[in-house]
Structures are given as C-alpha cells and as structure tokens.
Amino acid sequence: MTTLHLVQGDITEQGVDAIVNAANSSLLGGGGVDGAIHRRGGPDILAECRELRASRYGKGLPTGQAVATTAGRLDARWVIHTVGPVFSRSEDRSGLLASCYRESLRVADGLGARSVAFPAVSAGVYGWPLEDAARIAVATVRGAQTAVDDVRFVLFDERAYEAFAAQVRRPQP
C-alpha cells in the first residue's frame, strides 16, 4: 500500500529513489522545478536528456508522458521527467495532468523505485489552479496500481502545502 507524505521544502533535497521533474517537452532544462533539478543534479542529467532527444524523443517528450534519467548529484537514483499540460479554461486537460502522475509511477515501477518525490506538476508557470492540481494529483496517486511504497508531494510554499493537505485529509470514495 502506498503511503502519501507531504513535505514543504525543496524537492532537490529529498533522499528518495526517484525525484519527478516537472519538465518542459525539450527535456533540456528550464525554470522552476526543472531548472532547480538540473542545477543541483549537475551535467549528467542534461547529458542523458540530450541522448533521449537524439534518439527516442526527437520532437520532445509528449505531454502526459514520463521518462527516466540518472539523478546526477541529487540524493536519488533517478529523475523521472514528465511534461504537464498548460492550463486552459476552454479545454479540459485534466486527463493529461493525471497521466503525468500515472506515467511517472509506471516508470518508477519499471525501475524498481520504492520512494518517489513529486512536485505540484503544472501548478507553477503552466498556470493550473493549485487546488485543482492538488485534487488531481492526490486522487490519481491514490488510485494508481503501483509498487511504490512512499509517495512524497514536495511543495515549495505553505499555500501549496495546505492545498495538498486539504486533499489528503479528504475521505476516499
């Protein structure tokens, strides 16, 4: 059974098997969580991302999918990169956001990871409303068939932490 934990802090400081990166489709680094992971993890992560771009993901990693690389200098074995959807008021993209969590756990299972740290995918510069992002994340992880024992949602600030805490406290259907 998967246990959910909430942590307010820096995802790059988590000692877990896999850290999930809210990546952009280029896999070549960016701002926010993506930039922090690449900076702290070092050049080995970028090197493997470049290899992925040169082979399987020439046009970039599709939204809702996930792929793993080394974690470089992070206190983890792997980084699982997933591309969240940009929020849209005119189109329901919640299935793509849920897919980020499901696919990341599928990749984690394939690696044999037992502990995974997630950021709030799409809730930063991609504009997803925080409460809805938290609802989708928690419900998806709770409903996933996975061998991962420990899922940590690592939230950067108190507002994000409280949004996720409210969802974790909600009774399960």
C-alpha positions in Angstrom: 0.0 0.0 0.0 1.3 3.4 -1.0 1.7 6.0 1.8 1.3 9.6 1.0 3.6 12.2 2.7 3.6 16.0 2.4 6.8 18.0 2.7 7.1 21.7 2.5 10.5 22.5 1.0 13.0 21.9 -1.8 12.4 18.7 -3.9 16.1 18.6 -4.8 16.9 17.9 -1.1 14.8 14.7 -0.9 16.5 11.4 -0.3 14.3 9.1 -2.4 14.7 6.6 -5.1 13.2 8.9 -7.8 12.5 12.6 -8.0 9.9 13.6 -10.5 10.8 16.6 -12.6 8.0 18.9 -13.9 9.9 19.2 -17.2 9.3 21.0 -20.4 9.0 18.9 -23.6 12.5 19.8 -24.7 14.0 17.9 -21.7 16.8 20.4 -21.8 16.1 22.3 -18.6 14.1 25.4 -17.8 12.9 27.4 -14.9 11.2 26.4 -11.6 11.5 22.8 -10.5 13.1 21.8 -13.8 15.9 24.4 -13.5 16.5 23.5 -9.9 16.8 19.8 -10.6 19.2 20.4 -13.5 21.3 22.9 -11.5 21.6 20.7 -8.4 21.8 17.4 -10.2 24.6 18.6 -12.5 25.6 17.9 -16.1 24.9 14.2 -16.2 21.1 14.7 -16.2 21.3 17.1 -19.1 23.7 14.7 -21.0 21.1 11.9 -20.7 18.3 14.2 -21.7 20.2 15.2 -24.8 20.7 11.5 -25.6 16.9 11.0 -25.3 16.3 13.9 -27.6 18.8 12.5 -30.1 17.1 9.0 -30.0 13.5 8.4 -28.9 12.2 11.9 -28.4 13.5 14.0 -31.3 10.4 16.2 -31.2 10.4 16.3 -27.4 8.6 14.3 -24.6 4.9 14.4 -25.2 2.6 16.0 -22.6 1.4 13.4 -20.0 4.3 11.0 -20.7 7.3 10.3 -18.5 10.9 9.1 -18.9 13.8 8.5 -16.5 17.4 9.6 -16.4 20.2 9.5 -13.8 19.8 11.8 -10.9 23.4 13.0 -11.1 24.4 14.6 -7.8 20.9 14.5 -6.3 20.3 12.3 -3.3 18.2 10.0 -5.5 18.9 7.2 -8.0 16.8 8.6 -10.9 14.9 11.7 -12.1 11.6 10.9 -13.8 10.8 13.7 -16.2 7.2 14.4 -17.0 5.6 17.1 -19.1 2.5 18.6 -17.6 -0.2 20.4 -19.6 -0.6 24.1 -19.7 -3.9 25.0 -18.0 -6.7 26.0 -20.4 -10.1 27.4 -19.4 -11.6 26.4 -22.8 -10.3 22.8 -22.9 -10.3 20.1 -20.2 -6.7 18.8 -19.9 -7.1 17.2 -16.5 -6.6 13.7 -18.1 -3.2 14.8 -19.3 -2.3 16.1 -15.8 -3.4 12.8 -14.2 -1.4 10.9 -16.8 1.8 12.7 -15.6 1.3 11.1 -12.2 0.3 7.6 -13.5 3.1 7.5 -16.1 5.7 8.7 -13.5 4.6 5.9 -11.2 4.7 3.4 -14.1 8.3 4.4 -14.9 9.1 4.2 -11.2 7.8 0.7 -11.1 9.8 -0.3 -14.1 13.0 1.0 -12.3 12.1 -0.8 -9.1 11.8 2.6 -7.2 10.0 2.3 -3.9 10.0 6.0 -2.9 9.1 8.9 -5.2 9.0 12.7 -4.7 6.5 14.7 -6.8 6.3 18.4 -7.2 2.9 20.1 -8.0 3.0 19.4 -11.7 1.6 22.2 -13.9 0.7 24.4 -10.8 3.6 26.8 -11.4 4.2 28.6 -14.7 1.8 26.3 -16.5 -1.0 28.1 -14.6 -3.0 25.1 -13.3 -5.2 26.3 -10.3 -3.4 25.0 -7.2 -6.5 23.4 -5.5 -7.5 21.6 -8.7 -3.9 20.4 -9.3 -3.8 19.1 -5.8 -7.1 17.3 -6.2 -6.0 15.6 -9.4 -2.6 14.7 -8.1 -3.8 13.1 -4.8 -6.7 11.2 -6.4 -4.5 9.9 -9.2 -1.8 8.6 -6.9 -4.3 7.1 -4.5 -6.0 5.3 -7.4 -2.8 4.1 -9.1 -1.7 0.5 -9.2 1.9 0.8 -8.1 4.6 -1.0 -6.1 5.9 2.4 -4.9 5.6 2.4 -1.1 6.3 6.1 -0.3 5.0 9.0 -2.4 6.0 12.4 -1.2 4.4 15.5 -2.5 7.1 18.2 -2.0 5.5 21.6 -2.0 7.6 24.8 -2.3 5.4 27.0 -0.1 2.8 27.0 2.6 -0.1 27.7 0.2 0.7 24.7 -2.0 1.3 22.5 1.1 -2.2 23.5 2.5 -3.9 22.8 -0.8 -2.4 19.3 -0.9 -3.1 18.7 2.8 -6.7 19.5 2.3 -6.9 16.8 -0.4 -5.0 14.2 1.6 -7.4 14.8 4.5 -10.5 14.3 2.3 -12.1 10.9 2.8 -11.5 8.5 0.0 -14.6 7.5 -2.0 
